[in-house]
Amino acid sequence: MKKGYFGDFGGQFIPELLMPPLIELEEAMERILPSEEFKTRFANMLKENVGRPSTITYCPNMSKELGVELWLKREDLNHSGAHKINNTLGQGLLAKMMGKEVLLAETGAGMHGVATTVAAAMLGMKAVIYMGATDVVRQAPNVNRMRLMGAEIVAVESGTKTLKDAINEALRRWLADQENTHYCFGTAAGPHPFPKLVREFQQIISKEARQQFMDRNDGDLPDVVVACVGGGSNAIGMFHNFVPDESVKIVGVEAAGTGEPGCHDSAPLDHGTDGILHGMKTKLLQTKEGQILPSHSVAPGLDYPGVGPEHAHLQDIGRAEYVTVNDAQAINAFKMLSQREGIIPALESSHAVAYAIEHKEELQGKSVLVCLSGRGDKDLGILDEIL
């Protein structure tokens, strides 16, 4: 495998001016991540400040109703409410040990922005968060949290005013201030080494979940492992340690938008073609001429026209299957999990839960382990408008 690639996908398609900080980051990863100081400090932060290990939860009411053994990996119970903090604490500590003073981040749903701000506050650093202006409105509770914890929020008014545009502007900011700033990339995408770095911190999800499921099920593995896929960080974390287990079916769930013919969606693995965006070769929603198409999902964190290159590779080799769930199906799953089990999921995670509901006939009697990547209080405003 070529350096920085997952099969045919990945790489570093970036301006020459961005090579120095990426080289610096890769060298720091090789030097700092294996050190006892980093491993000890990071493990303590995950335990004391995040609350790891996160539990797995069996859903008896939905399991009975669906005829499926439904389990959840509860990343929603982490401090700050999502899986994102696994990555931001890791990158934040790495940046601190590199001598950086500022954590720069992009965010869509706001959970990565919140988690970056938490990490910056804990480590005595400054947080600068770029967020599409549309998402600033859609995710106002998270914007308020970030501001309360001291972050500088930059609302991006260009393009579709969503995650894609926030990434573009954050990269420009990084170009201008590389010496003191670390770009805390939020998903398992972007130029090498970010997909590898984010997976390194998120794979704790499947490391824990695999052992927890076996402990609860007499050593058996789940039949199916499911996660929602936008950029792909919670999914690659949930999948990584199950990839060698051939008996386990791996399913990623993309956002189909409204599901109507011709609608904008956020499903590059299902509907996209090979292309280059944000420093990587991957699957993209684009025209035949290579122009990036608008994306849409009711879940802001899935509203992205690309996907991490390792997901494109897993699809390419047939190890993971990627399917779509539309807005209405995700909202139905949101309501069903809330009402049957008293667990309010993020709209992003609701797409993964919806897979078990929509495919219940083919899943009869099987055990399905879903990554519940975040909690849904951030989405109540969106749901109030819709419902």
C-alpha positions as CSV (number, residue, x, y, z in Angstrom):
1,M,0.0,0.0,0.0
2,K,1.4,3.4,-1.0
3,K,2.1,5.8,1.9
4,G,-0.9,7.8,2.9
5,Y,-3.3,5.6,0.8
6,F,-5.9,3.0,1.5
7,G,-5.9,1.1,-1.7
8,D,-6.6,3.6,-4.4
9,F,-7.9,6.3,-2.0
10,G,-6.2,8.9,0.2
11,G,-3.0,10.8,-0.6
12,Q,-2.0,14.5,-0.1
13,F,-3.5,16.7,-2.8
14,I,-2.6,20.1,-1.2
15,P,-0.9,23.4,-1.9
16,E,2.9,23.2,-1.4
17,L,2.5,25.7,1.5
18,L,0.7,23.1,3.5
19,M,3.4,20.4,3.2
20,P,5.5,21.7,6.1
21,P,2.8,21.4,8.8
22,L,1.7,18.0,7.5
23,I,5.3,16.8,7.6
24,E,5.7,18.2,11.1
25,L,2.5,16.5,12.2
26,E,3.5,13.1,10.8
27,E,7.0,13.3,12.4
28,A,5.3,14.3,15.7
29,M,2.9,11.3,15.4
30,E,5.9,8.9,15.0
31,R,7.8,10.5,17.9
32,I,5.1,11.4,20.4
33,L,2.2,8.9,20.1
34,P,4.3,5.8,21.1
35,S,5.9,7.6,24.1
36,E,4.9,6.5,27.6
37,E,4.2,10.1,28.6
38,F,1.6,10.5,25.8
39,K,0.0,7.1,26.3
40,T,-0.3,7.6,30.1
41,R,-1.6,11.1,29.9
42,F,-4.1,10.3,27.1
43,A,-5.4,7.2,28.9
44,N,-6.0,9.2,32.1
45,M,-7.8,11.9,30.2
46,L,-10.1,9.4,28.5
47,K,-10.9,7.8,31.9
48,E,-11.2,10.9,34.1
49,N,-12.4,13.6,31.6
50,V,-14.4,11.6,29.1
51,G,-15.8,8.7,31.2
52,R,-14.4,5.8,29.1
53,P,-15.0,3.0,28.7
54,S,-18.5,3.9,27.3
55,T,-21.0,1.1,27.9
56,I,-23.0,-1.0,25.5
57,T,-26.7,-1.1,26.0
58,Y,-29.2,-3.8,25.0
59,C,-32.6,-2.4,23.8
60,P,-35.2,-4.9,25.0
61,N,-38.3,-3.0,23.8
62,M,-37.1,-2.3,20.3
63,S,-35.6,-5.8,20.1
64,K,-38.9,-7.4,20.8
65,E,-40.8,-5.1,18.4
66,L,-38.4,-5.6,15.6
67,G,-37.4,-9.2,16.1
68,V,-33.8,-8.1,16.1
69,E,-31.3,-8.1,19.0
70,L,-30.5,-4.4,19.1
71,W,-27.4,-3.2,21.0
72,L,-26.0,0.3,21.2
73,K,-22.4,1.5,21.7
74,R,-23.1,4.5,23.9
75,E,-20.7,7.3,22.6
76,D,-23.6,9.7,23.5
77,L,-22.6,9.2,27.2
78,N,-19.2,10.7,26.7
79,H,-18.4,14.1,28.2
80,S,-19.6,16.7,25.6
81,G,-22.1,14.2,24.2
82,A,-20.5,12.4,21.3
83,H,-17.6,10.4,20.0
84,K,-15.7,13.5,18.8
85,I,-13.9,14.0,22.1
86,N,-11.9,10.8,21.7
87,N,-10.2,12.5,18.7
88,T,-9.9,16.1,20.0
89,L,-8.3,15.2,23.3
90,G,-5.8,13.0,21.4
91,Q,-5.0,15.7,18.8
92,G,-5.1,18.4,21.5
93,L,-2.6,16.6,23.7
94,L,-0.4,15.9,20.7
95,A,-0.5,19.5,19.7
96,K,0.3,20.7,23.2
97,M,3.4,18.4,23.3
98,M,4.4,19.8,19.9
99,G,4.4,23.3,21.4
100,K,1.3,24.6,19.7
101,E,-1.0,27.2,21.4
102,V,-4.1,27.2,19.2
103,L,-6.5,24.5,18.2
104,L,-8.2,25.3,14.9
105,A,-11.3,23.2,13.9
106,E,-14.2,23.0,11.5
107,T,-17.6,21.7,12.6
108,G,-21.0,20.9,11.0
109,A,-23.2,19.5,13.7
110,G,-21.2,21.4,16.3
111,M,-20.1,18.3,18.3
112,H,-16.6,18.4,17.0
113,G,-16.4,22.1,17.7
114,V,-17.6,21.6,21.3
115,A,-15.2,18.7,21.8
116,T,-12.3,20.8,20.4
117,T,-13.3,23.7,22.7
118,V,-13.3,21.3,25.7
119,A,-9.9,20.0,24.8
120,A,-8.5,23.5,24.4
121,A,-9.9,24.6,27.8
122,M,-8.5,21.5,29.5
123,L,-5.1,22.0,28.0
124,G,-4.8,25.7,28.4
125,M,-5.0,26.4,24.6
126,K,-7.2,28.7,22.5
127,A,-10.0,27.3,20.3
128,V,-10.9,28.8,16.9
129,I,-13.9,27.1,15.3
130,Y,-15.1,27.6,11.7
131,M,-18.8,26.7,11.1
132,G,-21.1,27.3,8.1
133,A,-23.5,30.1,8.8
134,T,-26.4,27.7,8.1
135,D,-25.2,25.3,10.7
136,V,-24.6,28.1,13.2
137,V,-28.4,28.6,13.1
138,R,-29.3,24.9,13.0
139,Q,-27.1,24.0,15.9
140,A,-27.4,27.1,18.1
141,P,-27.2,25.1,21.4
142,N,-23.7,23.9,20.5
143,V,-22.6,27.4,19.4
144,N,-23.7,28.7,22.8
145,R,-21.7,26.0,24.5
146,M,-18.5,26.8,22.5
147,R,-18.8,30.5,23.3
148,L,-19.4,29.8,27.0
149,M,-16.1,27.8,27.1
150,G,-14.2,30.5,25.4
151,A,-14.0,29.6,21.7
152,E,-13.8,32.1,18.9
153,I,-16.6,31.2,16.4
154,V,-16.2,32.1,12.8
155,A,-19.5,31.8,10.8
156,V,-18.7,31.0,7.1
157,E,-21.0,32.8,4.6
158,S,-19.5,31.3,1.4
159,G,-20.8,28.5,-0.7
160,T,-23.6,26.4,0.8
161,K,-22.6,27.8,4.3
162,T,-22.2,24.2,5.6
163,L,-19.4,21.8,6.6
164,K,-17.6,21.8,3.2
165,D,-17.2,25.5,3.3
166,A,-16.1,25.6,6.9
167,I,-13.3,23.2,6.0
168,N,-12.2,25.4,3.1
169,E,-12.0,28.5,5.3
170,A,-10.3,26.6,8.2
171,L,-7.6,25.4,5.8
172,R,-7.0,29.0,4.7
173,R,-6.6,30.1,8.3
174,W,-4.1,27.3,8.9
175,L,-2.1,28.4,5.9
176,A,-1.8,31.8,7.5
177,D,-0.8,30.7,11.0
178,Q,1.1,27.3,10.9
179,E,3.7,28.0,13.6
180,N,1.4,28.3,16.6
181,T,-1.7,26.5,15.3
182,H,-2.7,22.9,15.0
183,Y,-5.6,22.1,12.7
184,C,-7.6,19.6,14.7
185,F,-9.4,17.9,11.8
186,G,-12.7,16.4,12.9
187,T,-13.2,13.4,10.7
188,A,-11.3,10.5,9.2
189,A,-10.8,12.5,5.9
190,G,-8.5,15.1,4.5
191,P,-4.9,14.8,3.4
192,H,-2.6,12.2,4.9
193,P,-1.9,11.8,7.9
194,F,-5.3,13.0,9.1
195,P,-7.3,9.9,8.2
196,K,-4.8,7.7,9.9
197,L,-4.5,10.0,13.0
198,V,-8.3,10.3,13.5
199,R,-8.7,6.5,13.1
200,E,-6.0,6.0,15.7
201,F,-8.0,7.9,18.3
202,Q,-11.4,6.7,17.3
203,Q,-10.7,3.0,17.1
204,I,-11.1,2.8,20.9
205,I,-14.8,2.6,20.1
206,S,-14.6,-0.8,18.4
207,K,-11.8,-2.0,20.7
208,E,-14.2,-1.6,23.7
209,A,-17.4,-2.6,21.9
210,R,-15.9,-5.9,20.6
211,Q,-14.8,-7.0,24.0
212,Q,-17.9,-5.7,25.7
213,F,-20.2,-7.6,23.3
214,M,-18.3,-10.8,23.8
215,D,-18.4,-10.5,27.5
216,R,-22.2,-10.1,27.4
217,N,-22.8,-12.9,24.9
218,D,-20.7,-15.9,25.9
219,G,-17.8,-15.0,23.6
220,D,-19.9,-14.5,20.5
221,L,-19.4,-11.6,18.1
222,P,-22.3,-9.5,16.8
223,D,-23.8,-10.5,13.4
224,V,-23.9,-6.9,12.1
225,V,-22.0,-3.7,13.1
226,V,-23.6,-0.4,12.0
227,A,-22.6,3.2,12.0
228,C,-23.7,6.4,10.3
229,V,-21.2,7.9,7.7
230,G,-20.7,11.5,6.9
231,G,-16.9,12.2,6.8
232,G,-16.7,8.9,8.6
233,S,-14.9,9.2,12.0
234,N,-17.4,7.4,14.3
235,A,-17.9,4.7,11.6
236,I,-14.2,4.0,11.1
237,G,-13.8,3.9,14.8
238,M,-16.6,1.5,15.2
239,F,-15.5,-0.7,12.2
240,H,-11.7,-0.9,12.7
241,N,-11.4,-3.7,15.2
242,F,-14.2,-5.8,13.5
243,V,-12.6,-5.7,10.0
244,P,-10.6,-8.9,10.6
245,D,-13.7,-10.7,11.9
246,E,-15.1,-12.2,8.6
247,S,-18.3,-13.4,10.3
248,V,-19.3,-9.8,11.2
249,K,-21.1,-7.8,8.5
250,I,-20.1,-4.2,8.5
251,V,-22.7,-1.6,7.4
252,G,-22.2,2.1,6.9
253,V,-25.3,4.3,6.6
254,E,-25.2,7.4,4.5
255,A,-27.8,10.2,4.3
256,A,-30.3,10.0,1.4
257,G,-31.7,13.5,2.0
258,T,-35.4,13.7,1.4
259,G,-35.2,10.5,-0.7
260,E,-37.2,12.1,-3.5
261,P,-35.9,11.5,-7.1
262,G,-33.3,14.2,-8.0
263,C,-33.0,15.5,-4.4
264,H,-29.6,16.6,-3.0
265,D,-28.3,13.9,-0.6
266,S,-25.1,13.2,1.3
267,A,-24.3,9.7,-0.1
268,P,-21.0,9.8,-2.1
269,L,-20.3,6.1,-1.5
270,D,-23.7,5.1,-2.9
271,H,-24.1,7.8,-5.6
272,G,-20.7,9.4,-6.1
273,T,-17.6,9.0,-8.3
274,D,-13.9,9.2,-7.7
275,G,-12.5,12.6,-7.3
276,I,-10.3,15.0,-5.2
277,L,-11.5,17.2,-2.4
278,H,-9.9,18.6,0.8
279,G,-6.6,17.1,0.0
280,M,-7.7,13.5,-0.6
281,K,-8.8,11.2,-3.4
282,T,-12.1,9.7,-2.4
283,K,-15.7,9.2,-3.5
284,L,-17.5,12.6,-4.1
285,L,-20.8,14.0,-5.1
286,Q,-19.8,15.8,-8.3
287,T,-20.8,16.7,-11.8
288,K,-19.2,14.9,-14.8
289,E,-17.0,18.0,-15.1
290,G,-15.8,17.5,-11.5
291,Q,-17.7,20.4,-9.9
292,I,-18.8,19.5,-6.3
293,L,-22.6,19.2,-6.0
294,P,-24.6,20.6,-3.0
295,S,-25.2,18.0,-0.3
296,H,-28.2,17.8,2.1
297,S,-29.2,15.9,5.2
298,V,-31.5,16.7,8.0
299,A,-28.5,15.8,10.2
300,P,-25.9,18.6,9.9
301,G,-23.0,16.3,10.7
302,L,-23.7,14.1,7.7
303,D,-24.1,17.1,5.3
304,Y,-20.9,16.6,3.4
305,P,-20.3,15.8,-0.3
306,G,-17.3,13.5,0.4
307,V,-16.2,10.7,2.7
308,G,-13.0,9.5,4.4
309,P,-10.8,7.5,2.0
310,E,-10.6,4.4,4.2
311,H,-14.4,4.0,3.8
312,A,-14.0,4.2,0.0
313,H,-11.4,1.5,0.3
314,L,-13.5,-0.8,2.5
315,Q,-16.3,-0.5,0.0
316,D,-14.0,-1.1,-2.9
317,I,-12.7,-4.4,-1.5
318,G,-16.1,-5.5,-0.5
319,R,-15.4,-5.6,3.3
320,A,-18.1,-3.0,4.2
321,E,-21.5,-2.3,2.7
322,Y,-22.8,1.2,2.5
323,V,-26.5,1.9,2.3
324,T,-28.8,5.0,2.5
325,V,-31.5,6.2,4.9
326,N,-33.6,9.3,4.2
327,D,-34.6,12.1,6.4
328,A,-38.1,10.7,7.3
329,Q,-36.7,7.3,8.2
330,A,-34.0,8.9,10.4
331,I,-36.7,11.0,12.2
332,N,-38.8,7.9,12.7
333,A,-35.8,6.2,14.3
334,F,-35.2,9.3,16.4
335,K,-38.7,9.1,17.8
336,M,-38.8,5.3,18.2
337,L,-35.6,5.0,20.2
338,S,-36.7,8.0,22.4
339,Q,-40.1,6.6,23.1
340,R,-39.3,2.9,23.4
341,E,-36.0,3.1,25.3
342,G,-35.8,6.6,26.7
343,I,-32.6,7.3,24.7
344,I,-32.6,10.5,22.6
345,P,-30.1,9.9,19.7
346,A,-28.4,12.5,17.5
347,L,-30.0,12.8,14.1
348,E,-26.7,11.5,12.7
349,S,-26.9,8.4,14.8
350,S,-30.6,8.0,14.0
351,H,-29.6,7.1,10.5
352,A,-27.7,4.1,11.9
353,V,-30.6,3.1,14.1
354,A,-33.0,3.4,11.2
355,Y,-31.0,0.7,9.3
356,A,-32.1,-1.9,11.9
357,I,-35.8,-0.7,11.6
358,E,-35.9,-0.5,7.8
359,H,-34.1,-3.9,7.3
360,K,-35.8,-5.8,10.1
361,E,-37.1,-8.6,7.9
362,E,-33.6,-9.6,6.7
363,L,-32.2,-9.1,10.2
364,Q,-34.7,-11.4,12.0
365,G,-33.0,-13.1,15.0
366,K,-29.6,-11.5,14.3
367,S,-27.6,-9.4,16.7
368,V,-27.0,-5.8,15.5
369,L,-24.6,-3.5,17.3
370,V,-25.1,0.2,16.4
371,C,-22.7,3.0,17.2
372,L,-24.8,5.7,18.9
373,S,-22.3,8.4,18.0
374,G,-24.0,11.3,19.8
375,R,-27.0,12.5,21.9
376,G,-29.9,14.3,20.4
377,D,-30.5,17.4,22.6
378,K,-28.6,19.5,20.0
379,D,-31.3,18.5,17.4
380,L,-34.4,19.3,19.3
381,G,-34.8,22.7,17.6
382,I,-34.7,21.0,14.2
383,L,-37.2,18.4,15.3
384,D,-39.5,21.1,16.7
385,E,-39.6,22.8,13.3
386,I,-40.3,19.5,11.4
387,L,-42.8,17.9,13.8
